[in-house]
């Protein structure tokens, strides 16, 4: 379950109220001390302000947005997660005010991202589905012209299964816009990128959202200084253990090359993939018509 000028640096913690998530700790450690320890996070936030202001004044969109816009204009789509400020007007990829109708799918009616700043005012979902991102069985095949997911895929334990499902609900020729974090500017910057072979193994092993196989790595290298909403190391550990209910864990760390192979594996033609400031990887792909000769998962065309 995709935010403006500091959206990835804040990542999944940005909507947790810091005052509530940093209680007074034993030994005289106060909220002030904890906030002060997050200096690197706030320094990156300050450095992003000139870029964010310039982009809003110039109304600059994502570099590949002109080629994407026709897929959204006057059409019907589904957003996984969200609502996402990135898809609001005067943001990187305006979709909400371009499309004719958009539905939503989320794993729960209430999440730690439910108070998205301003996004609710810019988007009114026509229909709400409550389902896993990797299991859209409530939705018939070939229902939507486009699918959106901003900073969702990294939270999914079985991302190939999710992409397969998102593809299934697209009409032939429909488009998918997926945004994931560029780890280099986020709290994942110390982690090794997830290999394509690992992604395939998760698919073959039917990984579910109860999977905690990455927990040891995450606890060892997660940069809490760039994740103020996670609280203390103890609070972060407890949140990770409860990930099946909270979904804040980043199961995977993506790079463009692996994303491209993933899309090809589920028979999506990648139209563009690249980086956007501050810390986004943006992939845009189109559903190909399945050939009678076969293909599909397990037949990686790379």
Protein Blocks (a to p, Z undefined) as FASTA:
>chain_A
ZZajklmmnmmmlmpcfklmmccdehhiafklmmmmmmmmmmmmmmmmmmmmmmmmnopa
cfklmmmmmmmgopacddeehjdfklmghifblfklmmmbdcdddfbfbdfklmgghklm
mpccfbdcdddfklcklpcghkbfbdcdehklmmpmblmlmmmmmmmmpcehiacddddd
dfklmcklmpccddfklmmmmmmnopafkbcklmmmmmmmocfklmmknopmklmmmmmm
mmmmnomacfbacdfklmmmmmmmnopacfbdcdddfbbcddddddddddfkbgcehiaf
ZZ
